[in-house]
Amino acid sequence: MDAEAPPPSAADPYAHLQLVANPDGSYTRLFSPPTVPTTAASDTTSPVLTKDVIVNEDNNTWFRIFLPRVVSPDRKLPIIVYFHGGGFILLSPATDFCHDFCARMAASTPAVVVSVRYRLAPEHRLPTAYHDAVEAVYKLRECIADEWLASNADFAKIYLAGTSAGGNIAYRVGLQLSTAAVNGQLEPLKVKGLILHHPFFGGVVRTPSEERLVNDQILPLCMTDLMWKLSLPSGADRDHQYCNPTSGNADDLAKLECFKKMGWEVLVMASDGDPLYDGQLALEALLAGSGVRVSRALSSGDGHGIELFDPVKAEVLLGEIKLFVGQ
């Protein structure tokens, strides 16, 4: 490494993530934030109602629906299908800060938010999370007669969204669904766009933002290295298309043509305080260079995913989402 570059992080990534490896190849997750149950109709303190819908009982996958308590009878709400972060290895829609963020997003947009529980790595390496996420979208299509959705949700106005690893998932799900959309196989669902909040991407070559923020308190480089090591297919490096969308994968580039045909727009939300910043801008450039409609929402100095923990910054981010969805 160049003599003027920051030294490699000496932190123990397993300790940082509170992961303990077990002899059978599984991991014990010591990081266990509180979870939030679904909201009962009798709980008038919450601005949203929530309920869980099973996607695949064998895989223990499901999604949580967030419905604003007050919905205008004259206007159906867009649907935001949201994928949580956690480096593919942690968290769920019931995790307190994931739940609270989705509740705020549903209430402020307003929108019906569908937050997906997918299987986690390393027990279930990629592309398992992508498969679970796609299956959840098709399950949503089966819920068109659901009592909450039939009256309140606009199935012709779907947005795929996610934070960090969830942003990565939203992008990969978009690629997979784009060909189905072009062929009319998603009806009556109609995807309008993607919302990628601090999406989790990388590559073998270190970017300037990774080197500058190698010892970042939220997302040090050693931690992203471990997350990719535990989540990518065995033997894959960080130039695999799941990690590096700019690696030139011909199949993915062809699918971006479907984005263009369908008129999908992608909102890339990034901050120069995030070690992943340069990779996010590279994705934006790839999309724009492929003729995809892309817009950006940039902030200065904010750490990776900080909006899930800072209510003031969350309001700014949610305002951007409201503008994007409402246009």
C-alpha positions in Angstrom: 0.0 0.0 0.0 1.2 3.6 -0.7 3.1 5.0 2.2 0.6 7.9 2.5 -2.4 5.7 2.5 -4.1 4.8 5.8 -2.9 1.6 7.4 -5.0 -1.5 7.2 -7.6 -1.8 10.0 -6.3 -3.9 12.9 -9.8 -4.5 14.2 -11.1 -8.0 14.6 -14.1 -8.1 12.1 -15.6 -11.1 13.9 -15.6 -9.1 17.2 -16.9 -6.0 15.4 -19.9 -8.0 14.0 -20.2 -10.1 17.2 -20.0 -13.3 15.2 -18.7 -16.6 16.6 -17.9 -19.4 14.2 -19.2 -22.9 15.1 -17.6 -26.2 14.2 -20.5 -27.1 11.9 -20.0 -24.0 9.7 -22.8 -22.0 11.2 -22.3 -18.8 13.2 -23.7 -17.6 16.5 -24.8 -14.0 16.3 -24.2 -12.3 19.6 -25.5 -9.0 18.1 -29.2 -9.3 18.9 -31.0 -6.0 18.9 -34.6 -5.9 20.1 -37.4 -7.0 17.8 -40.8 -5.4 17.4 -44.0 -7.4 17.1 -46.7 -6.6 14.7 -48.9 -3.7 15.6 -52.4 -4.5 16.9 -55.3 -2.5 15.5 -56.0 -1.5 19.1 -52.6 0.3 19.4 -53.7 3.8 18.5 -50.2 5.2 19.3 -48.7 3.9 16.1 -49.1 5.8 12.8 -49.1 2.4 10.9 -50.7 -1.0 11.1 -48.4 -4.0 10.5 -48.9 -7.7 9.9 -46.7 -10.5 8.7 -47.4 -12.7 5.6 -45.6 -16.1 5.1 -43.8 -16.4 1.8 -42.2 -19.8 2.1 -42.8 -21.7 5.3 -40.1 -24.3 4.6 -37.5 -21.5 4.3 -38.9 -19.4 7.1 -39.3 -16.4 4.8 -42.0 -13.8 5.2 -42.7 -10.1 4.8 -44.1 -7.5 7.0 -46.7 -5.1 5.6 -46.7 -1.5 6.9 -50.0 0.3 6.2 -50.6 3.9 7.2 -53.4 4.1 9.7 -55.1 6.8 7.8 -55.4 6.3 4.0 -57.4 8.6 1.7 -60.3 6.7 0.1 -59.6 8.7 -3.1 -56.1 7.5 -3.7 -54.4 4.2 -3.6 -50.8 4.1 -2.3 -47.6 3.1 -4.0 -46.0 -0.1 -2.7 -42.3 0.0 -1.6 -40.8 -3.5 -1.4 -38.0 -3.0 1.1 -34.9 -5.2 1.8 -33.1 -4.6 5.1 -29.3 -4.3 5.5 -26.9 -6.2 7.6 -24.2 -7.3 5.2 -26.4 -10.3 4.2 -25.7 -11.9 7.5 -27.6 -10.0 10.2 -31.0 -8.5 11.1 -34.7 -9.0 9.9 -37.7 -6.8 9.2 -38.6 -7.2 12.9 -35.3 -5.7 14.2 -36.3 -2.6 16.0 -34.5 0.0 13.9 -35.5 -1.7 10.6 -39.1 -1.9 11.7 -39.1 1.7 12.8 -37.5 3.0 9.6 -40.1 1.2 7.5 -42.9 2.5 9.7 -41.7 6.1 9.2 -41.3 5.5 5.5 -44.8 4.2 5.2 -46.3 7.1 7.2 -44.3 9.9 5.6 -44.4 8.9 1.9 -47.2 7.7 2.3 -46.9 4.2 0.9 -47.6 0.6 1.7 -44.2 -0.8 2.7 -43.5 -4.5 2.3 -40.3 -5.5 4.2 -38.9 -8.9 3.3 -37.3 -11.5 5.5 -34.8 -13.4 3.5 -32.4 -16.1 4.5 -29.0 -15.0 5.8 -25.4 -15.9 5.0 -23.1 -17.7 5.6 -25.6 -20.6 6.3 -27.3 -19.5 3.0 -24.8 -17.8 0.7 -25.8 -15.7 -2.3 -27.8 -16.0 -4.4 -30.2 -17.4 -1.8 -31.2 -14.0 -0.6 -31.9 -12.9 -4.2 -34.1 -16.0 -4.8 -36.0 -15.4 -1.5 -36.5 -11.7 -2.4 -37.8 -12.5 -5.9 -40.1 -15.2 -4.4 -41.5 -12.5 -2.0 -42.3 -10.2 -4.9 -44.3 -13.0 -6.6 -46.0 -13.8 -3.3 -47.0 -10.1 -3.2 -48.7 -10.7 -6.6 -50.8 -13.5 -5.0 -51.9 -11.0 -2.3 -53.8 -8.8 -4.6 -57.1 -9.7 -2.8 -55.6 -9.2 0.7 -58.0 -7.0 2.7 -55.3 -4.4 3.4 -53.8 -4.3 -0.1 -56.9 -4.6 -2.3 -58.4 -1.3 -0.9 -55.2 0.7 -0.3 -52.4 -0.4 -2.5 -51.6 0.5 -6.1 -50.1 -2.7 -7.7 -49.2 -0.7 -10.8 -46.8 1.5 -8.8 -44.1 -0.8 -7.2 -40.7 0.4 -6.1 -37.9 -2.0 -5.1 -35.9 -0.4 -2.3 -33.2 -1.3 0.2 -30.5 -0.1 2.5 -26.8 -1.3 2.3 -27.0 -5.1 1.5 -30.7 -4.5 0.9 -29.8 -2.0 -1.7 -27.7 -4.6 -3.4 -30.6 -7.1 -3.2 -33.0 -4.5 -4.7 -30.7 -4.0 -7.6 -30.2 -7.7 -8.2 -34.0 -8.4 -7.9 -34.6 -5.6 -10.3 -32.2 -7.2 -12.8 -34.0 -10.6 -12.5 -37.5 -9.1 -12.7 -36.8 -6.8 -15.6 -36.9 -9.6 -18.2 -40.2 -10.8 -16.7 -41.6 -7.3 -16.8 -40.6 -6.8 -20.5 -42.4 -10.1 -21.3 -45.5 -9.1 -19.3 -45.0 -11.9 -16.8 -45.3 -9.6 -13.7 -48.8 -8.5 -14.3 -50.6 -7.0 -12.5 -47.5 -5.8 -10.7 -45.7 -2.9 -12.5 -42.3 -1.8 -11.2 -41.7 1.9 -11.6 -38.2 2.2 -10.1 -35.5 1.3 -7.6 -34.4 3.1 -4.5 -30.9 2.2 -3.5 -29.9 3.7 -0.1 -26.1 3.4 0.5 -26.1 0.2 -1.6 -23.4 -2.4 -0.6 -21.1 -3.0 -3.6 -17.3 -3.4 -3.9 -14.6 -4.9 -6.0 -11.1 -6.4 -5.8 -9.4 -3.1 -6.3 -9.7 -0.7 -3.4 -11.4 2.5 -4.1 -10.2 5.9 -2.8 -13.2 6.1 -0.4 -12.4 2.7 1.0 -8.7 3.6 1.5 -9.6 7.0 3.0 -12.1 5.4 5.4 -10.4 2.1 6.0 -10.9 2.4 9.8 -14.4 3.9 9.6 -16.3 3.3 12.9 -19.5 2.1 11.3 -18.1 0.1 8.3 -14.3 -0.5 8.5 -12.8 -2.2 5.5 -12.0 -5.4 7.5 -15.8 -5.8 8.1 -16.8 -5.4 4.5 -14.1 -7.9 3.6 -15.6 -10.4 6.1 -19.1 -9.8 5.0 -18.2 -10.6 1.4 -16.2 -13.6 2.4 -19.2 -15.0 4.2 -21.8 -14.2 1.7 -20.4 -14.6 -1.8 -20.5 -18.0 -3.4 -17.6 -20.2 -2.3 -14.5 -19.4 -4.3 -15.8 -16.1 -5.7 -13.8 -12.9 -5.3 -15.1 -9.3 -5.0 -15.2 -8.9 -8.7 -18.1 -11.4 -8.9 -21.1 -9.6 -10.3 -23.0 -9.9 -7.0 -20.4 -7.6 -5.5 -19.1 -5.6 -8.4 -21.8 -4.6 -10.9 -19.2 -2.9 -13.1 -17.4 -6.1 -13.7 -18.8 -6.3 -17.2 -21.1 -9.3 -16.9 -22.8 -9.5 -20.2 -26.1 -11.0 -18.9 -26.5 -8.2 -16.4 -25.8 -5.6 -19.0 -28.4 -7.1 -21.2 -30.9 -6.9 -18.4 -30.2 -3.2 -18.0 -31.6 -2.9 -21.5 -34.9 -4.1 -20.0 -34.7 -1.4 -17.3 -34.5 1.1 -20.2 -37.3 -0.5 -22.2 -39.6 -0.4 -19.1 -38.7 3.2 -18.3 -37.6 2.3 -14.8 -35.8 5.0 -12.9 -33.1 4.3 -10.3 -32.5 6.6 -7.3 -29.0 6.2 -5.9 -28.6 7.6 -2.4 -24.9 8.0 -1.3 -22.7 10.0 1.0 -19.0 10.8 0.9 -18.7 9.8 4.5 -19.5 6.2 3.5 -16.5 3.9 2.6 -18.7 2.5 -0.2 -19.2 5.9 -1.8 -17.0 5.5 -4.9 -18.6 2.1 -5.6 -22.0 3.7 -5.5 -21.1 6.4 -7.9 -19.6 3.8 -10.2 -23.0 2.0 -10.2 -24.7 5.3 -11.0 -22.3 5.8 -13.9 -22.9 2.3 -15.2 -26.7 2.9 -15.1 -26.4 6.2 -16.9 -24.0 4.8 -19.4 -26.5 2.0 -20.2 -29.2 4.6 -20.9 -31.1 3.9 -17.7 -32.9 6.9 -16.1 -30.9 7.5 -12.9 -31.1 10.3 -10.3 -28.9 10.8 -7.3 -29.3 12.1 -3.7 -26.0 12.9 -2.2 -25.1 14.0 1.3 -21.8 15.1 2.8 -20.1 13.5 5.7 -22.8 11.1 6.7 -21.8 7.6 7.7 -23.1 4.4 6.1 -26.8 3.9 6.8 -26.8 6.5 9.5 -30.4 7.5 8.6 -31.7 4.4 10.3 -30.4 5.7 13.6 -30.6 9.5 13.3 -34.2 10.8 13.1 -33.2 14.2 11.7 -31.2 12.7 8.9 -33.9 10.1 8.3 -36.4 12.9 7.7 -34.2 14.3 4.9 -33.8 10.9 3.3 -37.5 10.1 3.6 -38.2 13.5 1.9 -36.1 12.4 -1.1 -38.0 9.1 -1.2 -41.3 10.9 -1.1 -40.3 13.1 -4.0 -39.1 10.2 -6.0 -42.2 8.0 -5.5 -44.6 10.9 -5.9 -43.2 12.1 -9.3 
